[in-house]
């Protein structure tokens, strides 16, 4: 494997998923594959919420081996591209960058890192080129769950770190104490909530409050935390806690990526969203619910069901149906269904946990995204295949 120079471009969107994924990928390329990476980011102030030691005022800085550069509206016309140029999630490269790429000798390998999907069609599109107006071919790299896709983003050491954490109950206890989580009964189920706003949430909160067993809901700072106010009839912010029936709610401050991983590892159920937290919930080896980003004509529900069809292969027929119904009710915003779906989910919770613990090894058996990406690049640049 050769050490190559990578330029990765990313725009920060309001939910942080795009920069979350690209920041993980950049670090892994450096730490595990010895690559040289420049990460171009258009909003360093927002990025700093995921990387607290980042200085948004600096146009260039190095963090964890990655050269982080501010992507200004007037992009440096003197920029010289590396051997690889990646557009994260179809962000638009500036015209000056496109000109520099076309004039470079040799020309860089240009990739668009696509959004993660479990749909079967991506296998036929993964790695295909598209000739652009500047004469360069842009290749489309599709992360996915099949052997023919680009794989899934996961650091090589993550499983061992998670297993060590979960094998020592005192680590969870210390984390909850640090976060100010009130002491709970021994039979309490801990749940993390990091979804988008949804009309289904008040129904689920009420089902938890009216249930037989105690639940402690941990809500990191974000849009969904603010959305709890109407149901609670009071604001809840980071550092606050409130109780309704059997439900204890705790607002948590926003943390870095490692801190969020530890939270997922420590909970019995994780409600997540988008792409980044969705994958991290799977690597936590705990049951989860995926709140997929809503799209017109319910296209998002097709994507959800494509993933569920892959994920649920190790479950009994009854457990599959209950899990799918739980997801669909939440993603459709069906508040009245939550009182029905939650008890059904609980009936299969032991089976969900057993499968969640086996799933990561199965889906990563063919290699993770970074390793597949590096190998794909080597094949293109060394052998032209």
Helices and strands as residue ranges (DSSP letters): E 5-10, H 17-33, E 36-41, H 44-47, E 60-63, E 66-70, E 84-88, H 95-103, E 109-113, H 122-125, E 129-131, E 137-141, H 158-166, H 169-178, E 189-193, H 201-210, E 215-220, H 223-226, H 229-232, E 241-244, E 247-252, H 257-266, E 269-273, H 276-283, E 287-291, G 296-298, H 299-311, G 312-314, H 317-331, G 335-337, H 338-347, H 349-363, H 369-378, I 379-383
